[in-house]
Amino acid sequence: MRRLALALIGLLFILSGGWLCIPGRNHVSETLQSSCRLASAGMVHLYEGGGGDWYSVTVQSGFPWTEREVFWSSDSPLITQITCEGDRLSISAEDNRWSYGAADLVALETPVKYYRGRPAPDFYSRGTWGAFEVVRTIVGVLTVTLGVLAFLRVWRLPNKPLERTGYAGRSTPGR
């Protein structure tokens, strides 16, 4: 029973630590505003960040860690909505509208970026790795390590219960 409990704890540690280590977006400072589905490219999400300071449009083709940014805007233009029609994504702002096909989104190497109303293809953005993600990854690695150590401990435990010698109902051993 002890081996089973230790194996289950080890498995729980490995799974939870692995989940913590999977890279993803920093949703701590973002709010999901809307989402829609493209026919062949997956889910599209519109996030508002920093209380309306910036906007981000992402495409998620499958698992959560596949989400990647395709459009980013800081200060201006203010993105008001996204719409998906078949394989076409439309991004609407107060005074402009952009339209991309699914093939265009897949081929994008870096996101389309706007800063203060002007295209800014070389604008540096910190990305999604802040202090929270670094700490989360460190905790995940430590948790996986503890899980592996628990599994290694399972194989070192004896198969049967420990025998206590010398005290089988007698007051002194060997009589």
PLY file of the C-alpha trace (Angstrom):
ply
format ascii 1.0
element vertex 175
property float x
property float y
property float z
element edge 174
property int vertex1
property int vertex2
end_header
0.00 0.00 0.00
2.88 2.33 0.80
4.42 1.72 -2.62
1.14 2.49 -4.37
0.65 5.73 -2.42
4.20 6.83 -3.14
3.81 5.96 -6.83
0.56 7.97 -7.06
2.16 10.96 -5.32
5.13 10.73 -7.70
2.82 10.60 -10.72
0.83 13.57 -9.42
4.05 15.57 -8.95
5.32 14.70 -12.44
2.02 15.64 -14.12
1.53 18.89 -12.20
5.17 19.89 -12.64
4.98 19.14 -16.37
1.84 21.26 -16.67
3.65 24.15 -14.95
6.58 23.87 -17.36
4.48 24.08 -20.54
5.09 27.50 -22.05
2.08 29.70 -22.60
0.90 33.25 -22.73
0.99 35.57 -19.73
-2.71 35.81 -18.95
-2.08 37.56 -15.64
-2.09 41.04 -17.19
-4.45 40.24 -20.07
-8.23 40.06 -20.37
-9.89 37.99 -23.07
-12.22 40.32 -24.99
-13.52 38.01 -27.71
-12.72 34.93 -29.73
-13.79 33.25 -32.93
-12.85 30.17 -34.96
-11.19 30.06 -38.36
-12.14 27.07 -40.46
-8.61 25.70 -40.87
-6.31 27.71 -38.57
-8.04 27.22 -35.20
-9.19 29.64 -32.50
-8.46 33.36 -32.65
-8.41 35.40 -29.42
-8.45 39.14 -28.80
-6.81 40.20 -25.52
-6.76 43.59 -23.86
-3.74 44.21 -21.68
-2.63 46.78 -19.17
-6.14 48.16 -18.72
-6.47 49.08 -22.41
-2.85 50.13 -23.01
-2.30 47.40 -25.58
-4.18 44.78 -27.57
-3.09 41.38 -28.82
-4.64 39.00 -31.36
-3.50 35.39 -31.15
-4.12 32.19 -33.11
-4.28 28.84 -31.35
-4.08 25.91 -33.73
-4.38 23.08 -31.23
-3.09 22.63 -27.73
-2.88 25.68 -25.41
0.89 26.01 -25.82
0.47 26.48 -29.60
-1.12 29.92 -29.13
0.96 32.58 -30.87
0.58 36.28 -31.40
-0.23 37.52 -34.92
-1.24 41.16 -34.30
-0.24 43.60 -31.55
-1.14 47.21 -30.94
0.02 49.58 -28.22
-1.68 52.92 -27.48
-3.24 53.16 -30.94
-5.09 51.80 -32.92
-7.61 50.59 -30.35
-8.88 47.23 -31.55
-12.64 46.97 -31.13
-13.44 43.49 -32.44
-12.33 40.45 -34.40
-14.53 38.41 -36.73
-13.92 35.11 -38.47
-15.64 34.21 -41.72
-14.52 30.86 -43.07
-10.74 31.15 -43.41
-10.69 34.96 -43.19
-9.88 36.98 -40.04
-10.96 40.62 -39.83
-9.51 42.89 -37.16
-11.49 46.09 -36.61
-10.23 49.27 -34.97
-11.84 52.65 -34.45
-10.61 53.99 -37.79
-9.19 51.02 -39.68
-9.79 47.38 -40.63
-7.31 44.60 -41.45
-8.12 41.31 -43.10
-5.92 38.20 -43.19
-6.37 34.77 -44.69
-5.54 31.65 -42.69
-2.53 30.97 -44.94
-1.22 34.50 -44.25
-1.50 33.95 -40.49
0.34 30.64 -40.64
3.14 32.18 -42.72
3.72 35.13 -40.35
7.17 34.92 -38.77
6.60 37.81 -36.36
3.36 39.53 -35.37
2.12 42.63 -37.14
2.87 45.45 -34.67
1.54 48.97 -34.27
2.83 51.51 -31.78
1.05 54.84 -31.33
-0.78 54.46 -34.63
2.24 53.65 -36.77
3.52 50.31 -38.04
6.39 49.17 -35.85
7.75 45.89 -37.25
11.00 46.17 -35.27
9.36 47.26 -32.03
10.81 45.31 -29.14
8.29 43.67 -26.87
9.23 41.79 -23.74
7.29 38.78 -24.85
5.50 36.55 -22.39
8.41 35.59 -20.14
8.17 37.79 -17.09
9.08 37.01 -13.49
5.90 34.96 -13.02
6.77 32.60 -15.89
10.34 32.13 -14.70
9.22 31.26 -11.16
6.45 29.01 -12.52
8.96 27.10 -14.66
11.43 26.71 -11.77
8.66 25.39 -9.50
7.55 23.04 -12.30
11.05 21.63 -12.76
11.43 21.13 -8.99
8.03 19.42 -8.82
8.92 17.04 -11.67
12.22 16.29 -9.94
10.39 15.43 -6.69
8.04 13.17 -8.64
10.94 11.32 -10.27
12.62 10.93 -6.87
9.37 9.51 -5.45
9.25 6.96 -8.29
12.88 6.01 -7.67
12.05 5.54 -3.98
9.19 3.17 -4.91
11.64 0.75 -6.54
13.91 0.80 -3.49
11.14 -0.15 -1.03
10.87 -3.83 -0.08
8.06 -5.88 -1.61
6.70 -7.10 1.74
6.10 -5.31 5.03
9.07 -4.78 7.30
9.59 -7.61 9.75
10.19 -6.70 13.38
12.40 -9.37 14.87
12.79 -10.25 18.53
9.55 -8.89 19.94
6.88 -11.36 18.88
4.94 -11.29 22.18
7.92 -12.13 24.40
9.51 -9.79 26.88
13.08 -10.82 26.07
14.33 -12.01 22.72
15.61 -15.52 22.22
13.82 -17.44 24.99
0 1
1 2
2 3
3 4
4 5
5 6
6 7
7 8
8 9
9 10
10 11
11 12
12 13
13 14
14 15
15 16
16 17
17 18
18 19
19 20
20 21
21 22
22 23
23 24
24 25
25 26
26 27
27 28
28 29
29 30
30 31
31 32
32 33
33 34
34 35
35 36
36 37
37 38
38 39
39 40
40 41
41 42
42 43
43 44
44 45
45 46
46 47
47 48
48 49
49 50
50 51
51 52
52 53
53 54
54 55
55 56
56 57
57 58
58 59
59 60
60 61
61 62
62 63
63 64
64 65
65 66
66 67
67 68
68 69
69 70
70 71
71 72
72 73
73 74
74 75
75 76
76 77
77 78
78 79
79 80
80 81
81 82
82 83
83 84
84 85
85 86
86 87
87 88
88 89
89 90
90 91
91 92
92 93
93 94
94 95
95 96
96 97
97 98
98 99
99 100
100 101
101 102
102 103
103 104
104 105
105 106
106 107
107 108
108 109
109 110
110 111
111 112
112 113
113 114
114 115
115 116
116 117
117 118
118 119
119 120
120 121
121 122
122 123
123 124
124 125
125 126
126 127
127 128
128 129
129 130
130 131
131 132
132 133
133 134
134 135
135 136
136 137
137 138
138 139
139 140
140 141
141 142
142 143
143 144
144 145
145 146
146 147
147 148
148 149
149 150
150 151
151 152
152 153
153 154
154 155
155 156
156 157
157 158
158 159
159 160
160 161
161 162
162 163
163 164
164 165
165 166
166 167
167 168
168 169
169 170
170 171
171 172
172 173
173 174
